Amino acid sequence: MSIEIRGIGKQFGSFVALDDIHLDIPTGELVALLGPSGCGKTTLLRIIAGMESPDRGEVLFAGAEATHLHARERNVGFVFQHYALFRHMSVFENVAFGLRVKPRKERPSEAEIRKRVMELLGLVQLDWLADRYPSQLSGGQRQRIALARALAVEPKVLLLDEPFGALDTKVRKELRRWLRRLHDEMHISSVFVTHDQEEALEVADRVVVMNHGRIEQIGTPDEVYSNPASPFVYEFLGNVNVFHSRVQGKWAEIGREEAEAETTTAFVRPHDIEISRHPAESALEAVVQHVHPIGPVVRVELLHGAEIVEVELSRERHEALNLLAGQPVWFRPRQVKVFGDAVAKESAKQAFLF
């Protein structure tokens, strides 16, 4: 089922949670609402679910007005961050709950409920835990049971609020892959909220980056990472070095200020910086501050003037350079992103790329 958000606005007192939100989610798409705490992503999810009412705007499901429908009339499954399982019910009864509370005319028979529940427990690979209670499960198992419970009522839309936020890193990665496979099998329209950039980029078909109640950018994971639409998106999606410069004509010099020149800011990812042990044409000199081997990557902190520059190298490249703290080195960016008017951007790109 498709979802259309038209001009949604929401305030809590003087705080603007959502400001003129427009978003189209086609049937079968998995969309991530990504942003920092307080950006409005959970409020938007709750408005889609019918748990919150907008001050203005419309929500449409499959083209039909749904703004004022009660949550139970929207045929939506909702998965909470902290599972919200009934502790006094077995795993089986937790999953069956949504089916048992349906109106009598819509309620399946006991045999149909048992069949449906066991099918779902098999789908989430936990049918062998049907008789256990939530307290006897791990965090990852509880979250899968919560998802099975949401799917039991055969929703047209699945909404997930920070579904893996309470889990440790290893379990989160396993469940992310599992959710992506499950979505591909069921092809249900899904929206999930997260502040984890890696989670959104790995799982979603499209990512909606939000900030201060507004949408900064909508695109595929590759689009928002490789072609960020604003400085906020660039800095939020991964580590970045920010170089402040004055641009004049076709040159720029990092750290130098000219009163008559135009200020420009350039963004460079740590993995897009080259390091040399010897002076190189147009490269900038720095001193190695720290070297941090982290798995297959080595993170190097350079001191350029008063600024810290972060660089990520492969193990092989680091071994070839043999960098040590206190050594002088020279660095230059391979790729630069500049925001501003077209003339300033082109001038700055040429200047920063030397």
ROPA-410713 format. One record per residue: residue in one letter; chain; residue number from 1; z, x, y of N, C-alpha, C in turn. Coordinates in steps of 0.001 Angstrom, whole numbers, padded with zeros to 6 digits. Layout:
REM ROPA-410713
  type  mol  seq     n.pz     n.px     n.py    ca.pz    ca.px    ca.py     c.pz     c.px     c.py
     a    A  NUM        Z        X        Y        Z        X        Y        Z        X        Y
...
This chain:
REM ROPA-410713
  type  mol  seq     n.pz     n.px     n.py    ca.pz    ca.px    ca.py     c.pz     c.px     c.py
     m    A    1   000000   000844  -001194   000000   000000   000000   000000   000883   001249
     s    A    2  -000860   000582   002190  -000940   001361   003422   000192   000975   004373
     i    A    3   000560   001918   005237   001603   001691   006243   001026   002057   007606
     e    A    4   001208   001162   008579   000760   001441   009941   001951   001323   010890
     i    A    5   002151   002351   011695   003212   002361   012699   002529   002290   014063
     r    A    6   002842   001280   014848   002165   001047   016121   003165   001033   017275
     g    A    7   003207   002119   018043   004003   002169   019268   005484   001938   019081
     i    A    8   006046   002447   017992   007474   002224   017699   008357   003005   018673
     g    A    9   009341   002301   019241   010334   002916   020105   011723   002467   019707
     k    A   10   012708   003366   019818   014079   003027   019450   015056   003867   020262
     q    A   11   016032   003185   020881   017089   003871   021610   018453   003479   021070
     f    A   12   019382   004438   021111   020784   004170   020808   021556   004485   022082
     g    A   13   021856   003447   022860   022437   003677   024181   021413   004358   025068
     s    A   14   021791   005493   025648   020861   006247   026502   020031   007257   025710
     f    A   15   020340   007400   024406   019622   008379   023587   018333   007773   023041
     v    A   16   017210   008434   023324   015905   007982   022843   015651   008607   021476
     a    A   17   015759   007791   020431   015555   008307   019072   014081   008392   018724
     l    A   18   013298   007393   019147   011858   007358   018895   011148   006904   020161
     d    A   19   010055   007585   020485   009348   007302   021728   007849   007146   021466
     d    A   20   007397   005905   021333   005976   005577   021197   005338   006282   019993
     i    A   21   005833   005973   018798   005349   006587   017570   004155   005806   017009
     h    A   22   003063   006514   016748   001879   005952   016100   001579   006779   014851
     l    A   23   001436   006097   013717   001207   006817   012463   000554   005893   011446
     d    A   24  -000499   006378   010789  -001158   005643   009709  -000970   006405   008397
     i    A   25  -000496   005700   007370  -000303   006305   006050  -001160   005522   005056
     p    A   26  -002249   006107   004574  -003111   005398   003615  -002402   005174   002282
     t    A   27  -002907   004223   001521  -002374   003924   000196  -002415   005169  -000692
     g    A   28  -001310   005443  -001351  -001254   006539  -002316  -000982   007905  -001733
     e    A   29  -000749   008006  -000423  -000519   009313   000196   000963   009666   000176
     l    A   30   001250   010962   000032   002615   011472   000093   002775   012202   001424
     v    A   31   003586   011642   002316   003728   012147   003685   005143   012670   003900
     a    A   32   005251   013831   004548   006553   014388   004897   006804   014210   006384
     l    A   33   007966   013677   006735   008434   013650   008120   009324   014874   008291
     l    A   34   008853   015830   009057   009507   017139   009155   009977   017392   010578
     g    A   35   011195   017898   010716   011691   018242   012036   013165   018581   011988
     p    A   36   013709   019082   013102   015125   019444   013145   016015   018209   013184
     s    A   37   017309   018418   013020   018268   017311   013090   018167   016640   014458
     g    A   38   018187   015303   014455   018150   014563   015706   016766   014306   016259
     c    A   39   015717   014669   015497   014350   014493   016014   013829   013071   015825
     g    A   40   014511   012235   015040   014106   010847   014851   013479   010530   013509
     k    A   41   013375   011514   012635   012659   011290   011371   013370   010280   010470
     t    A   42   014693   010352   010355   015419   009400   009508   015411   008005   010124
     t    A   43   015502   007911   011442   015414   006607   012108   014068   005951   011818
     l    A   44   012994   006729   011870   011666   006191   011570   011592   005716   010122
     l    A   45   012151   006488   009201   012146   006099   007791   012909   004790   007588
     r    A   46   014052   004649   008252   014865   003438   008118   014163   002223   008725
     i    A   47   013374   002437   009780   012606   001335   010365   011500   000905   009404
     i    A   48   010856   001857   008742   009841   001517   007741   010479   000719   006599
     a    A   49   011701   001105   006231   012395   000443   005119   012938  -000929   005486
     g    A   50   013091  -001205   006784   013708  -002462   007204   015212  -002375   007347
     m    A   51   015750  -001153   007297   017189  -000955   007462   017573  -000808   008933
     e    A   52   016593  -000648   009789   016801  -000512   011221   015690  -001291   011918
     s    A   53   015998  -001897   013056   014992  -002655   013805   014545  -001857   015028
     p    A   54   013243  -001791   015280   012767  -001078   016470   013008  -001895   017731
     d    A   55   013106  -001230   018873   013214  -001934   020145   011845  -002458   020583
     r    A   56   010802  -001758   020153   009436  -002181   020477   008496  -001599   019429
     g    A   57   007297  -002154   019372   006300  -001662   018430   006240  -002502   017170
     e    A   58   005335  -002127   016268   005085  -002896   015053   005022  -001994   013824
     v    A   59   005391  -002578   012693   005208  -001959   011381   004340  -002907   010562
     l    A   60   003262  -002376   009997   002374  -003198   009168   002275  -002591   007779
     f    A   61   002387  -003453   006757   002177  -003061   005372   000880  -003704   004904
     a    A   62  -000070  -002882   004475  -001376  -003378   004014  -002009  -004297   005051
     g    A   63  -001820  -003957   006325  -002421  -004718   007403  -001657  -005943   007833
     a    A   64  -000576  -006306   007135   000210  -007506   007449   001473  -007122   008213
     e    A   65   001813  -007918   009208   003003  -007685   010020   004264  -007675   009154
     a    A   66   005072  -006597   009316   006295  -006486   008518   007492  -006094   009369
     t    A   67   007318  -006028   010675   008359  -005515   011570   009690  -006230   011407
     h    A   68   009635  -007540   011233   010874  -008317   011210   011238  -008808   009807
     l    A   69   010545  -008300   008794   010904  -008660   007426   012204  -007964   007024
     h    A   70   013026  -008662   006263   014245  -008056   005724   013865  -006974   004724
     a    A   71   014735  -006001   004555   014463  -004869   003651   014091  -005350   002247
     r    A   72   014770  -006374   001740   014507  -006807   000368   013167  -007534   000225
     e    A   73   012566  -007910   001369   011266  -008582   001332   010093  -007602   001451
     r    A   74   010374  -006330   001610   009307  -005356   001875   008789  -004658   000618
     n    A   75   009447  -004870  -000501   009049  -004215  -001752   009000  -002700  -001591
     v    A   76   010117  -002160  -001090   010244  -000731  -000818   011353  -000148  -001680
     g    A   77   011114   001012  -002264   012149   001748  -002973   012702   002829  -002076
     f    A   78   014029   002978  -002028   014664   003942  -001121   015560   004872  -001915
     v    A   79   015395   006180  -001702   016220   007190  -002382   017020   007928  -001315
     f    A   80   018343   007910  -001445   019224   008529  -000463   019506   009987  -000816
     q    A   81   019947   010742   000193   020253   012158  -000018   021382   012347  -001022
     h    A   82   022404   011517  -000926   023582   011704  -001786   023604   010686  -002931
     y    A   83   022409   010364  -003436   022201   009603  -004668   022611   008131  -004577
     a    A   84   023833   007844  -004071   024334   006458  -003958   024312   005734  -005298
     l    A   85   024613   006454  -006379   024703   005816  -007693   026043   005104  -007829
     f    A   86   026070   004044  -008633   027314   003322  -008899   028111   004085  -009961
     r    A   87   029256   004590  -009555   030028   005467  -010451   030562   004746  -011681
     h    A   88   030802   003424  -011541   031392   002682  -012662   030321   002170  -013632
     m    A   89   029046   002448  -013347   027957   002000  -014214   027337   003183  -014943
     s    A   90   026874   002924  -016143   026167   003958  -016905   024822   004241  -016240
     v    A   91   024176   005309  -016685   022845   005647  -016191   021900   004470  -016414
     f    A   92   021942   003880  -017594   021078   002745  -017906   021295   001604  -016922
     e    A   93   022567   001241  -016680   022874   000109  -015816   022539   000410  -014353
     n    A   94   022663   001667  -013945   022259   002027  -012583   020774   001766  -012363
     v    A   95   019965   002161  -013338   018523   001975  -013207   018169   000490  -013323
     a    A   96   018906  -000244  -014149   018617  -001664  -014366   019098  -002550  -013220
     f    A   97   019936  -002012  -012338   020604  -002831  -011326   019625  -003660  -010491
     g    A   98   018575  -003010  -009964   017626  -003717  -009106   016918  -004855  -009818
     l    A   99   016730  -004713  -011126   016084  -005774  -011909   017047  -006931  -012177
     r    A  100   018318  -006607  -012407   019301  -007651  -012741   019646  -008528  -011532
     v    A  101   019515  -007985  -010302   019903  -008771  -009121   018727  -009534  -008511
     k    A  102   017577  -009479  -009153   016444  -010281  -008680   016774  -011768  -008802
     p    A  103   016168  -012617  -007971   016351  -014065  -008124   015985  -014505  -009550
     r    A  104   016640  -015547  -010030   016477  -015953  -011429   015010  -016151  -011828
     k    A  105   014216  -016715  -010932   012813  -016979  -011251   012002  -015691  -011421
     e    A  106   012443  -014618  -010752   011699  -013351  -010801   012304  -012355  -011779
     r    A  107   013505  -012663  -012267   014230  -011701  -013100   013590  -011579  -014486
     p    A  108   013318  -010353  -014936   012749  -010172  -016282   013780  -010532  -017349
     s    A  109   013296  -010725  -018549   014216  -010980  -019668   014970  -009695  -019987
     e    A  110   016040  -009834  -020776   016845  -008663  -021131   015998  -007639  -021883
     a    A  111   015120  -008119  -022752   014252  -007197  -023508   013293  -006459  -022575
     e    A  112   012770  -007171  -021587   011854  -006529  -020631   012586  -005509  -019765
     i    A  113   013841  -005844  -019381   014644  -004903  -018584   014890  -003633  -019378
     r    A  114   015288  -003786  -020646   015556  -002604  -021472   014307  -001750  -021631
     k    A  115   013171  -002394  -021855   011932  -001647  -022023   011569  -000889  -020743
     r    A  116   011687  -001586  -019597   011343  -000970  -018319   012263   000202  -017999
     v    A  117   013550   000024  -018202   014520   001078  -017893   014282   002307  -018763
     m    A  118   014080   002115  -020054   013881   003251  -020951   012559   003966  -020649
     e    A  119   011553   003200  -020221   010286   003835  -019815   010498   004734  -018600
     l    A  120   011266   004248  -017633   011526   005032  -016428   012391   006251  -016726
     l    A  121   013389   006077  -017575   014220   007228  -017949   013391   008271  -018692
     g    A  122   012429   007804  -019474   011515   008738  -020116   010623   009438  -019108
     l    A  123   010200   008696  -018083   009345   009263  -017044   010053   010382  -016293
     v    A  124   011358   010191  -016019   012118   011237  -015317   012780   012200  -016304
     q    A  125   012425   012059  -017581   012851   012984  -018642   014364   012997  -018850
     l    A  126   014983   011803  -018721   016438   011724  -018899   016844   010546  -019785
     d    A  127   015930   010091  -020667   016254   008956  -021528   017410   009260  -022472
     w    A  128   017635   010512  -022755   018723   010910  -023650   020102   010804  -022978
     l    A  129   020123   010493  -021667   021391   010368  -020943   021708   008918  -020585
     a    A  130   021037   007971  -021200   021152   006561  -020809   022587   006038  -020826
     d    A  131   023415   006496  -021752   024771   005965  -021890   025820   006745  -021103
     r    A  132   025416   007801  -020437   026384   008585  -019660   026619   007957  -018289
     y    A  133   027638   008517  -017585   027982   008045  -016252   027631   009120  -015217
     p    A  134   027423   008732  -013944   027023   009698  -012924   027896   010947  -012852
     s    A  135   029202   010792  -013061   030103   011940  -012984   029827   012979  -014072
     q    A  136   029091   012581  -015115   028784   013490  -016222   027429   014188  -016048
     l    A  137   026787   013965  -014910   025455   014518  -014680   025492   015633  -013645
     s    A  138   024497   016495  -013695   024327   017508  -012656   023699   016859  -011425
     g    A  139   023692   017592  -010304   023104   017056  -009084   021633   016717  -009244
     g    A  140   020889   017592  -009904   019473   017338  -010113   019228   016126  -010991
     q    A  141   020071   015944  -012010   019934   014780  -012887   020264   013496  -012143
     r    A  142   021286   013523  -011303   021640   012333  -010520   020487   011931  -009597
     q    A  143   019849   012927  -008984   018769   012588  -008064   017588   011973  -008796
     r    A  144   017319   012441  -010015   016227   011851  -010797   016569   010430  -011231
     i    A  145   017848   010184  -011516   018270   008826  -011856   018129   007921  -010628
     a    A  146   018495   008433  -009453   018346   007649  -008224   016880   007288  -007989
     l    A  147   015996   008212  -008308   014568   007952  -008149   014093   006911  -009161
     a    A  148   014572   007013  -010398   014211   006023  -011418   014693   004637  -011006
     r    A  149   015891   004549  -010435   016420   003254  -009984   015538   002669  -008882
     a    A  150   015066   003534  -007958   014201   003056  -006877   012861   002559  -007412
     l    A  151   012386   003174  -008487   011084   002800  -009056   011168   001585  -009978
     a    A  152   012387   001220  -010387   012547   000143  -011380   011980  -001178  -010893
     v    A  153   012086  -001453  -009603   011637  -002747  -009064   010147  -002721  -008726
     e    A  154   009465  -001669  -009163   008026  -001507  -008948   007644  -001653  -007468
     p    A  155   008218  -000792  -006613   007933  -000891  -005178   006500  -000471  -004863
     k    A  156   005994  -001001  -003763   004673  -000592  -003279   004773   000680  -002442
     v    A  157   005989   000928  -001906   006232   002093  -001057   007527   002757  -001523
     l    A  158   007515   004085  -001601   008708   004850  -001962   009124   005699  -000767
     l    A  159   010388   005536  -000340   010922   006262   000806   012081   007132   000345
     l    A  160   012078   008395   000776   013106   009336   000335   013695   010048   001552
     d    A  161   015012   009952   001712   015697   010552   002855   016389   011838   002419
     e    A  162   015815   012986   002794   016352   014300   002400   016720   014287   000911
     p    A  163   015776   013985   000036   016118   013741  -001371   016734   014925  -002097
     f    A  164   016445   016147  -001639   016960   017313  -002354   017930   018127  -001502
     g    A  165   018386   017550  -000401   019219   018289   000546   020556   018747  -000008
     a    A  166   021094   018029  -000984   022426   018358  -001504   022371   019278  -002726
     l    A  167   021188   019769  -003060   021027   020553  -004284   020863   022033  -003977
     d    A  168   021141   022869  -004973   020981   024302  -004756   019493   024674  -004797
     t    A  169   019180   025892  -004365   017793   026305  -004148   016938   026203  -005400
     k    A  170   017446   026674  -006535   016658   026671  -007762   016326   025241  -008201
     v    A  171   017327   024355  -008160   017110   022961  -008566   016151   022276  -007602
     r    A  172   016277   022580  -006318   015379   021982  -005323   013931   022316  -005637
     k    A  173   013671   023573  -005966   012293   023983  -006258   011763   023273  -007490
     e    A  174   012601   023150  -008507   012175   022466  -009731   011860   020993  -009444
     l    A  175   012722   020326  -008658   012515   018908  -008371   011336   018677  -007431
     r    A  176   011063   019632  -006551   009879   019499  -005683   008617   019442  -006519
     r    A  177   008484   020361  -007463   007301   020361  -008339   007244   019088  -009169
     w    A  178   008404   018668  -009642   008470   017458  -010466   008065   016223  -009661
     l    A  179   008540   016111  -008397   008188   014969  -007550   006694   014932  -007280
     r    A  180   006091   016095  -007048   004653   016141  -006784   003868   015654  -008001
     r    A  181   004286   016099  -009205   003602   015657  -010428   003785   014154  -010633
     l    A  182   005012   013666  -010402   005304   012241  -010576   004466   011404  -009619
     h    A  183   004357   011836  -008379   003568   011104  -007388   002100   011054  -007794
     d    A  184   001574   012168  -008297   000169   012203  -008716  -000092   011253  -009883
     e    A  185   000922   011089  -010747   000769   010180  -011885   000835   008717  -011444
     m    A  186   001746   008401  -010516   001980   007003  -010137   001127   006559  -008952
     h    A  187   000739   007510  -008110  -000124   007231  -006955   000457   006123  -006082
     i    A  188   001748   006232  -005786   002425   005261  -004937   002554   005842  -003530
     s    A  189   002385   005017  -002507   002547   005474  -001123   003987   005940  -000933
     s    A  190   004151   007176  -000482   005490   007759  -000398   005683   008473   000929
     v    A  191   006896   008344   001482   007266   009040   002717   008617   009686   002467
     f    A  192   008721   010991   002726   010022   011619   002573   010386   012425   003814
     v    A  193   011675   012402   004119   012227   013096   005280   012784   014434   004831
     t    A  194   012523   015479   005604   013077   016789   005293   013126   017636   006561
     h    A  195   014047   018590   006579   014046   019602   007642   013644   020951   007060
     d    A  196   013303   020947   005757   012929   022168   005041   011416   022354   005122
     q    A  197   010979   023352   005887   009548   023571   006101   008823   023864   004790
     e    A  198   009402   024695   003951   008767   025047   002687   008589   023821   001805
     e    A  199   009590   022959   001801   009536   021731   001007   008376   020848   001454
     a    A  200   008245   020652   002758   007165   019807   003288   005799   020400   003001
     l    A  201   005652   021702   003201   004351   022348   003014   003941   022381   001548
     e    A  202   004926   022449   000647   004622   022540  -000782   004307   021186  -001409
     v    A  203   004968   020126  -000955   004910   018839  -001655   003923   017854  -001042
     a    A  204   003847   017792   000293   003170   016682   000965   001650   016815   001002
     d    A  205   000977   015650   001055  -000455   015613   001353  -000678   015859   002842
     r    A  206   000182   015231   003665   000153   015448   005105   001571   015628   005623
     v    A  207   001689   016386   006709   002986   016663   007315   002982   016101   008737
     v    A  208   004040   015357   009069   004230   014829   010421   005386   015609   011047
     v    A  209   005067   016482   011994   006095   017314   012633   006639   016563   013841
     m    A  210   007965   016342   013862   008595   015559   014931   009572   016410   015735
     n    A  211   009716   016036   017021   010623   016752   017912   011024   015823   019044
     h    A  212   012333   015642   019247   012849   014801   020330   012211   013411   020350
     g    A  213   012106   012804   019167   011643   011430   019087   010151   011227   019225
     r    A  214   009388   012300   019251   007932   012204   019378   007260   013005   018262
     i    A  215   006002   012665   017991   005232   013413   017000   004519   014568   017694
     e    A  216   004783   015780   017242   004139   016965   017798   002768   017205   017170
     q    A  217   002680   016960   015851   001408   017207   015161   001406   016503   013820
     i    A  218   000221   016037   013412   000007   015460   012087  -001156   016211   011448
     g    A  219  -000996   016635   010206  -002089   017323   009531  -001714   017711   008125
     t    A  220  -002659   018278   007409  -002368   018802   006080  -001424   019985   006227
     p    A  221  -000748   020381   005150   000131   021549   005250  -000577   022783   005791
     d    A  222  -001815   023015   005375  -002544   024185   005871  -002882   024046   007349
     e    A  223  -003235   022838   007787  -003586   022621   009204  -002402   022880   010124
     v    A  224  -001239   022324   009796  -000104   022484   010707   000424   023917   010695
     y    A  225   000271   024623   009563   000743   026003   009522  -000247   026969   010171
     s    A  226  -001534   026802   009860  -002543   027745   010357  -003005   027435   011774
     n    A  227  -002955   026152   012165  -003423   025752   013500  -002390   024868   014191
     p    A  228  -001223   025424   014480  -000183   024625   015134  -000640   024144   016500
     a    A  229  -000269   022910   016849  -000737   022298   018090   000138   022624   019291
     s    A  230   001316   023186   019060   002224   023470   020168   003133   024637   019812
     p    A  231   003747   025266   020821   004709   026335   020528   005831   025879   019608
     f    A  232   006291   024618   019771   007368   024128   018904   006953   024161   017440
     v    A  233   005751   023662   017135   005283   023631   015752   005171   025042   015210
     y    A  234   004641   025945   016017   004465   027330   015555   005807   027963   015205
     e    A  235   006798   027769   016074   008099   028398   015841   008878   027706   014731
     f    A  236   008676   026388   014571   009431   025659   013556   008925   025957   012147
     l    A  237   007627   026213   012002   007052   026442   010674   007025   027922   010344
     g    A  238   008170   028467   010017   008222   029849   009571   008638   030810   010662
     n    A  239   008894   032056   010274   009309   033083   011221   008167   033449   012158
     v    A  240   008512   033812   013381   007481   034148   014361   008062   035111   015398
     n    A  241   007231   036036   015859   007570   036896   016989   006958   036293   018244
     v    A  242   007738   036217   019297   007259   035662   020560   007159   036792   021579
     f    A  243   005943   037028   022064   005702   038065   023060   005385   037409   024397
     h    A  244   006162   037762   025428   005914   037239   026771   005105   038276   027542
     s    A  245   004060   037809   028203   003174   038739   028888   002657   038135   030176
     r    A  246   002122   038997   031039   001403   038570   032232  -000067   038865   032016
     v    A  247  -000893   037872   032181  -002321   038021   031933  -003059   038080   033264
     q    A  248  -003941   039043   033404  -004737   039151   034614  -006100   039692   034215
     g    A  249  -007139   038892   034434  -008471   039308   034013  -008529   039381   032510
     k    A  250  -008875   040568   031974  -009035   040739   030534  -007967   041646   029928
     w    A  251  -006814   041799   030602  -005795   042659   030033  -004437   041993   030043
     a    A  252  -003550   042473   029226  -002160   042022   029211  -001317   043164   028701
     e    A  253  -000093   043222   029172   000801   044274   028687   002145   043652   028370
     i    A  254   002560   043768   027129   003820   043168   026685   004979   043807   027437
     g    A  255   005844   042963   027991   007039   043459   028648   006849   043786   030112
     r    A  256   005603   043847   030608   005376   044174   032001   005177   042895   032797
     e    A  257   005709   042843   033998   005586   041655   034819   004877   041984   036119
     e    A  258   003874   041196   036450   003153   041310   037708   003277   039964   038417
     a    A  259   003785   039973   039636   004071   038720   040333   002820   037875   040536
     e    A  260   001667   038523   040719   000466   037759   041012  -000282   037328   039762
     a    A  261   000158   037756   038626  -000544   037429   037383   000014   036142   036774
     e    A  262  -000691   035635   035777  -000304   034386   035130   000486   034672   033861
     t    A  263   001614   033963   033693   002451   034171   032513   001803   033530   031289
     t    A  264   001791   034284   030183   001272   033769   028926   002220   034198   027804
     t    A  265   002381   033318   026815   003213   033635   025663   002338   033685   024423
     a    A  266   002485   034753   023653   001726   034909   022414   002683   034862   021234
     f    A  267   002219   034235   020140   003022   034082   018922   002338   034841   017788
     v    A  268   003121   035638   017065   002575   036442   015971   003501   036319   014766
     r    A  269   002938   035946   013605   003724   035890   012377   004083   037314   011927
     p    A  270   005277   037495   011342   005675   038831   010885   004686   039465   009911
     h    A  271   004008   038653   009054   003076   039229   008092   001728   039563   008721
     d    A  272   001552   039208   010014   000292   039498   010705   000414   040716   011621
     i    A  273   001385   041580   011349   001566   042795   012146   001354   044023   011265
     e    A  274   000558   044960   011761   000321   046228   011067   001252   047305   011629
     i    A  275   001715   048194   010741   002550   049326   011155   001870   050623   010747
     s    A  276   001956   051620   011623   001434   052952   011324   002515   053991   011635
     r    A  277   002537   055064   010841   003478   056160   011099   002973   057084   012204
     h    A  278   001720   056916   012596   001108   057812   013584   000548   056995   014739
     p    A  279   000447   057587   015929  -000112   056867   017084  -001497   056322   016755
     a    A  280  -001748   055080   017143  -003036   054441   016911  -003535   053868   018225
     e    A  281  -004822   053769   018346  -005422   053278   019577  -004904   051878   019915
     s    A  282  -004381   051725   021114  -003897   050442   021649  -002659   049897   020942
     a    A  283  -002073   050657   020029  -000859   050199   019357   000356   050464   020239
     l    A  284   001420   049736   019987   002651   049879   020760   003690   050650   019959
     e    A  285   004430   051501   020652   005426   052320   019974   006730   051554   019812
     a    A  286   007404   051810   018701   008694   051183   018426   009516   052114   017538
     v    A  287   010742   051726   017297   011637   052487   016423   012132   051556   015321
     v    A  288   012120   052037   014087   012610   051251   012959   014119   051083   013083
     q    A  289   014563   049807   013089   015993   049517   013176   016605   049288   011797
     h    A  290   015986   048389   011024   016500   048047   009698   015334   047817   008749
     v    A  291   015579   048071   007462   014610   047804   006407   015320   046966   005344
     h    A  292   014776   045757   005063   015423   044827   004131   014469   044465   003000
     p    A  293   014584   045084   001816   013770   044650   000672   014273   043296   000168
     i    A  294   013379   042307   000092   013734   040969  -000387   012692   040553  -001415
     g    A  295   012983   040795  -002693   012020   040466  -003739   010729   041238  -003541
     p    A  296   009591   040533  -003543   008300   041209  -003411   007959   041606  -001975
     v    A  297   008803   041203  -001023   008534   041446   000397   009592   042386   000969
     v    A  298   009175   043218   001924   010107   044071   002651   010057   043672   004119
     r    A  299   011195   043262   004656   011267   042893   006064   011754   044083   006876
     v    A  300   011010   044393   007917   011310   045541   008761   011579   045051   010177
     e    A  301   012704   045491   010751   012997   045178   012148   012682   046395   013002
     l    A  302   011829   046189   014008   011452   047244   014935   012076   046971   016293
     l    A  303   012415   048035   017006   012909   047901   018374   011828   048413   019317
     h    A  304   011262   047475   020093   010243   047818   021078   010833   047538   022451
     g    A  305   011203   048589   023168   011933   048397   024414   013273   047758   024096
     a    A  306   013501   046585   024661   014741   045863   024375   014516   044719   023398
     e    A  307   013281   044589   022883   012926   043468   022034   012906   043848   020552
     i    A  308   013386   042919   019706   013306   043082   018253   012005   042452   017761
     v    A  309   011248   043204   016974   010008   042713   016388   010177   042708   014873
     e    A  310   009956   041542   014246   010083   041424   012795   008714   041576   012140
     v    A  311   008677   042383   011072   007434   042640   010341   007706   042434   008858
     e    A  312   006761   041807   008165   006865   041647   006714   005769   042457   006043
     l    A  313   006174   043320   005107   005235   044180   004394   005333   043910   002901
     s    A  314   004247   044169   002191   004313   044144   000732   005091   045367   000262
     r    A  315   005595   045319  -000956   006309   046473  -001515   005417   047712  -001524
     e    A  316   004147   047502  -001888   003220   048627  -001987   003000   049285  -000623
     r    A  317   002815   048426   000421   002601   048979   001753   003833   049706   002258
     h    A  318   005016   049155   001979   006242   049809   002413   006425   051157   001719
     e    A  319   006116   051212   000417   006245   052474  -000307   005298   053528   000248
     a    A  320   004111   053083   000662   003145   054028   001235   003632   054556   002588
     l    A  321   004281   053692   003372   004773   054112   004684   006098   054867   004594
     n    A  322   006917   054511   003576   008220   055150   003387   009052   055099   004667
     l    A  323   009253   053886   005181   009952   053711   006448   011456   053878   006290
     l    A  324   012062   054535   007286   013500   054722   007324   014013   054377   008711
     a    A  325   015265   053917   008786   015858   053579   010081   015843   054790   011000
     g    A  326   015475   054571   012254   015427   055644   013249   014069   056276   013423
     q    A  327   013128   055973   012527   011790   056567   012620   010980   055909   013739
     p    A  328   010172   056697   014460   009221   056103   015405   007988   055605   014651
     v    A  329   007477   054457   015022   006266   053895   014421   005424   053247   015511
     w    A  330   004218   052823   015129   003332   052125   016057   002873   050827   015374
     f    A  331   002833   049741   016150   002475   048454   015563   001448   047732   016421
     r    A  332   000698   046835   015766  -000259   045996   016467  -000494   044724   015648
     p    A  333  -000735   043584   016312  -000959   042332   015587  -002385   042213   015079
     r    A  334  -002525   041539   013927  -003857   041228   013405  -004328   039865   013901
     q    A  335  -003384   038920   014037  -003715   037577   014534  -002689   037170   015568
     v    A  336  -003172   036481   016609  -002304   036035   017696  -002629   034580   018015
     k    A  337  -001585   033785   018280  -001775   032417   018743  -001235   032326   020162
     v    A  338  -002077   031857   021094  -001696   031744   022498  -001858   030297   022937
     f    A  339  -000853   029782   023643  -000919   028420   024160  -001057   028469   025676
     g    A  340  -001860   027560   026219  -002103   027508   027652  -003490   026983   027904
     d    A  341  -004007   027140   029142  -005362   026671   029417  -006374   027585   028736
     a    A  342  -007587   027133   028588  -008604   027830   027795  -008870   029233   028290
     v    A  343  -008952   029449   029611  -009249   030769   030161  -008111   031734   029870
     a    A  344  -006878   031278   030131  -005721   032135   029875  -005607   032480   028401
     k    A  345  -005867   031493   027512  -005776   031723   026076  -006767   032786   025620
     e    A  346  -008009   032700   026082  -009024   033661   025656  -008708   035054   026183
     s    A  347  -008286   035129   027445  -007930   036421   028027  -006763   037051   027292
     a    A  348  -005754   036218   027016  -004558   036736   026344  -004854   037168   024927
     k    A  349  -005672   036410   024206  -006012   036784   022830  -006679   038156   022791
     q    A  350  -007647   038362   023673  -008332   039643   023702  -007351   040761   024052
     a    A  351  -006457   040471   025010  -005513   041494   025431  -004506   041825   024339
     f    A  352  -003929   040793   023737  -002903   041029   022723  -003484   041667   021478
     l    A  353  -004748   041384   021178  -005366   041987   020011  -005910   043377   020302
     f    A  354  -005692   043804   021563  -006066   045152   021981  -007555   045394   021851
